[in-house]
């Protein structure tokens, strides 16, 4: 028969073994969840790249990356507002003053349309085309400071300033 101290020590060892086994199972479950999340992210990145018209490559690190491809600019989905007709007057200065007002009204209507777009459509129409062009040029140039170079490119080629 076993000594009570030996029984207590044996029970303590069994509890430790059970705790270690539970921790190993938790670690395996977490690893499985992380693998699934990583696979889901890769599929999401691949589908996003396909929507953007790029080609997805799989580098050594396991992170999908897009290689630049020529992507046609996105089609305008919303109808363009009709210009506000200027009142007919015989005075040339009045007509010259009405032109900026009409342009301002058109710009305000377009801005309102952009605000109501879903996030993806907004980005596809405003940021993605110039960003893809900039990244294509960045790959060709390969400057030592790519983030600053890309920022300068975006500022130089901003389509809203033209």
C-alpha positions as a Markdown table, in Angstrom:
| # | Residue | x | y | z |
|---|---|---|---|---|
| 1 | Unk | 0.0 | 0.0 | 0.0 |
| 2 | Unk | 1.1 | 3.5 | -0.8 |
| 3 | Unk | 2.0 | 6.2 | 1.7 |
| 4 | Unk | -0.4 | 9.2 | 1.7 |
| 5 | Unk | 2.4 | 11.5 | 0.7 |
| 6 | Unk | 3.2 | 9.3 | -2.3 |
| 7 | Unk | -0.5 | 9.3 | -3.3 |
| 8 | Unk | -0.6 | 13.1 | -3.1 |
| 9 | Unk | 2.5 | 13.4 | -5.1 |
| 10 | Unk | 1.2 | 11.0 | -7.7 |
| 11 | Unk | -2.1 | 12.9 | -8.0 |
| 12 | Unk | -0.1 | 16.2 | -8.3 |
| 13 | Unk | 1.9 | 14.7 | -11.2 |
| 14 | Unk | -1.3 | 13.5 | -12.9 |
| 15 | Unk | -2.8 | 17.0 | -12.6 |
| 16 | Unk | 0.3 | 18.5 | -14.1 |
| 17 | Unk | 0.2 | 16.1 | -16.9 |
| 18 | Unk | -3.4 | 16.8 | -17.6 |
| 19 | Unk | -2.8 | 20.6 | -17.5 |
| 20 | Unk | 0.1 | 20.2 | -19.9 |
| 21 | Unk | -2.0 | 18.1 | -22.2 |
| 22 | Unk | -4.8 | 20.7 | -22.1 |
| 23 | Unk | -2.3 | 23.5 | -22.9 |
| 24 | Unk | -1.0 | 21.5 | -25.9 |
| 25 | Unk | -4.5 | 21.0 | -27.2 |
| 26 | Unk | -5.2 | 24.7 | -26.8 |
| 27 | Unk | -2.0 | 25.5 | -28.7 |
| 28 | Unk | -2.9 | 23.1 | -31.5 |
| 29 | Unk | -6.4 | 24.7 | -31.7 |
| 30 | Unk | -4.9 | 28.2 | -31.8 |
| 31 | Unk | -2.5 | 27.1 | -34.5 |
| 32 | Unk | -5.3 | 25.6 | -36.6 |
| 33 | Unk | -7.3 | 28.8 | -36.2 |
| 34 | Unk | -4.4 | 30.9 | -37.2 |
| 35 | Unk | -3.8 | 28.7 | -40.2 |
| 36 | Unk | -7.4 | 29.0 | -41.3 |
| 37 | Unk | -7.3 | 32.8 | -40.8 |
| 38 | Unk | -4.2 | 33.0 | -42.8 |
| 39 | Unk | -5.7 | 31.0 | -45.6 |
| 40 | Unk | -8.9 | 33.1 | -45.5 |
| 41 | Unk | -6.7 | 36.3 | -45.7 |
| 42 | Unk | -4.8 | 34.8 | -48.7 |
| 43 | Unk | -8.0 | 34.0 | -50.5 |
| 44 | Unk | -9.4 | 37.5 | -49.7 |
| 45 | Unk | -6.1 | 39.1 | -51.0 |
| 46 | Unk | -6.3 | 37.0 | -54.1 |
| 47 | Unk | -9.9 | 37.9 | -54.9 |
| 48 | Unk | -9.2 | 41.5 | -54.2 |
| 49 | Unk | -6.2 | 41.4 | -56.6 |
| 50 | Unk | -8.3 | 39.7 | -59.2 |
| 51 | Unk | -10.9 | 42.4 | -58.9 |
| 52 | Unk | -8.2 | 45.0 | -59.2 |
| 53 | Unk | -6.8 | 43.2 | -62.3 |
| 54 | Unk | -3.5 | 42.3 | -60.8 |
| 55 | Unk | -1.7 | 38.9 | -60.7 |
| 56 | Unk | -1.1 | 37.3 | -57.3 |
| 57 | Unk | 2.2 | 35.7 | -56.6 |
| 58 | Unk | 3.2 | 33.7 | -53.6 |
| 59 | Unk | 6.6 | 34.7 | -52.2 |
| 60 | Unk | 8.7 | 32.7 | -49.8 |
| 61 | Unk | 7.1 | 34.4 | -46.7 |
| 62 | Unk | 3.6 | 33.0 | -47.7 |
| 63 | Unk | 2.1 | 36.5 | -48.1 |
| 64 | Unk | 0.4 | 37.1 | -51.5 |
| 65 | Unk | 1.6 | 40.1 | -53.3 |
| 66 | Unk | 0.3 | 41.8 | -56.5 |
| 67 | Unk | 2.5 | 42.2 | -59.5 |
| 68 | Unk | 1.6 | 45.3 | -61.4 |
| 69 | Unk | -0.6 | 44.8 | -64.5 |
| 70 | Unk | -2.2 | 47.4 | -66.7 |
| 71 | Unk | -5.6 | 48.1 | -65.2 |
| 72 | Unk | -8.1 | 50.1 | -67.2 |
| 73 | Unk | -9.6 | 53.0 | -65.2 |
| 74 | Unk | -12.9 | 52.1 | -63.5 |
| 75 | Unk | -16.1 | 53.0 | -65.3 |
| 76 | Unk | -18.1 | 55.8 | -63.9 |
| 77 | Unk | -21.2 | 54.1 | -62.4 |
| 78 | Unk | -23.2 | 57.2 | -61.4 |
| 79 | Unk | -24.8 | 59.4 | -64.0 |
| 80 | Unk | -23.1 | 62.8 | -64.4 |
| 81 | Unk | -25.4 | 65.7 | -63.3 |
| 82 | Unk | -26.6 | 67.9 | -66.0 |
| 83 | Unk | -25.0 | 71.4 | -65.9 |
| 84 | Unk | -27.2 | 74.1 | -64.5 |
| 85 | Unk | -28.3 | 76.4 | -67.3 |
| 86 | Unk | -27.1 | 79.9 | -66.9 |
| 87 | Unk | -29.8 | 82.6 | -67.2 |
| 88 | Unk | -29.8 | 84.2 | -70.6 |
| 89 | Unk | -28.7 | 87.8 | -70.4 |
| 90 | Unk | -27.3 | 90.3 | -72.9 |
| 91 | Unk | -24.4 | 91.3 | -70.6 |
| 92 | Unk | -21.1 | 89.5 | -71.1 |
| 93 | Unk | -19.9 | 90.1 | -67.5 |
| 94 | Unk | -23.1 | 88.4 | -66.2 |
| 95 | Unk | -22.4 | 85.3 | -68.4 |
| 96 | Unk | -18.8 | 85.2 | -67.2 |
| 97 | Unk | -20.0 | 85.3 | -63.5 |
| 98 | Unk | -22.5 | 82.5 | -64.2 |
| 99 | Unk | -19.9 | 80.0 | -65.5 |
| 100 | Unk | -18.1 | 79.7 | -62.2 |
| 101 | Unk | -21.4 | 79.2 | -60.4 |
| 102 | Unk | -22.4 | 76.4 | -62.8 |
| 103 | Unk | -19.0 | 74.7 | -62.3 |
| 104 | Unk | -19.4 | 75.0 | -58.5 |
| 105 | Unk | -22.9 | 73.4 | -58.7 |
| 106 | Unk | -21.5 | 70.5 | -60.8 |
| 107 | Unk | -18.6 | 70.0 | -58.4 |
| 108 | Unk | -21.0 | 70.0 | -55.4 |
| 109 | Unk | -23.3 | 67.4 | -57.1 |
| 110 | Unk | -20.3 | 65.2 | -57.9 |
| 111 | Unk | -19.0 | 65.5 | -54.3 |
| 112 | Unk | -22.4 | 64.5 | -53.0 |
| 113 | Unk | -22.4 | 61.4 | -55.3 |
| 114 | Unk | -18.9 | 60.4 | -54.0 |
| 115 | Unk | -20.1 | 60.6 | -50.4 |
| 116 | Unk | -22.9 | 58.2 | -51.0 |
| 117 | Unk | -20.8 | 55.5 | -52.7 |
| 118 | Unk | -19.8 | 52.4 | -50.8 |
| 119 | Unk | -16.2 | 52.3 | -49.6 |
| 120 | Unk | -14.9 | 49.9 | -52.2 |
| 121 | Unk | -16.5 | 51.8 | -55.1 |
| 122 | Unk | -15.2 | 55.1 | -53.8 |
| 123 | Unk | -11.7 | 53.8 | -53.5 |
| 124 | Unk | -11.9 | 52.1 | -57.0 |
| 125 | Unk | -12.9 | 55.4 | -58.6 |
| 126 | Unk | -10.6 | 57.8 | -56.7 |
| 127 | Unk | -7.5 | 56.2 | -55.3 |
| 128 | Unk | -6.9 | 52.8 | -56.8 |
| 129 | Unk | -6.1 | 53.9 | -60.4 |
| 130 | Unk | -3.4 | 56.5 | -59.4 |
| 131 | Unk | -2.1 | 54.2 | -56.7 |
| 132 | Unk | -1.6 | 51.3 | -59.2 |
| 133 | Unk | 0.1 | 53.6 | -61.6 |
| 134 | Unk | 2.4 | 54.9 | -58.9 |
| 135 | Unk | 3.3 | 51.4 | -57.7 |
| 136 | Unk | 4.1 | 50.3 | -61.2 |
| 137 | Unk | 6.5 | 53.3 | -61.6 |
| 138 | Unk | 7.9 | 52.6 | -58.1 |
| 139 | Unk | 8.8 | 49.0 | -59.1 |
| 140 | Unk | 10.6 | 50.4 | -62.2 |
| 141 | Unk | 12.5 | 53.0 | -60.3 |
| 142 | Unk | 13.2 | 51.1 | -57.1 |
| 143 | Unk | 14.3 | 54.2 | -55.1 |
| 144 | Unk | 16.0 | 53.9 | -51.7 |
| 145 | Unk | 13.1 | 55.5 | -50.0 |
| 146 | Unk | 10.0 | 54.0 | -51.7 |
| 147 | Unk | 7.3 | 55.5 | -49.4 |
| 148 | Unk | 8.5 | 59.1 | -49.9 |
| 149 | Unk | 8.9 | 58.4 | -53.6 |
| 150 | Unk | 5.4 | 57.1 | -53.9 |
| 151 | Unk | 4.0 | 60.0 | -51.9 |
| 152 | Unk | 5.7 | 62.5 | -54.2 |
| 153 | Unk | 4.5 | 60.6 | -57.2 |
| 154 | Unk | 0.9 | 60.7 | -56.0 |
| 155 | Unk | 1.2 | 64.5 | -55.3 |
| 156 | Unk | 2.7 | 65.1 | -58.7 |
| 157 | Unk | 0.1 | 63.1 | -60.6 |
| 158 | Unk | -3.0 | 63.9 | -58.6 |
| 159 | Unk | -5.9 | 63.8 | -61.1 |
| 160 | Unk | -7.9 | 66.2 | -59.0 |
| 161 | Unk | -5.4 | 69.0 | -59.5 |
| 162 | Unk | -5.5 | 68.8 | -63.3 |
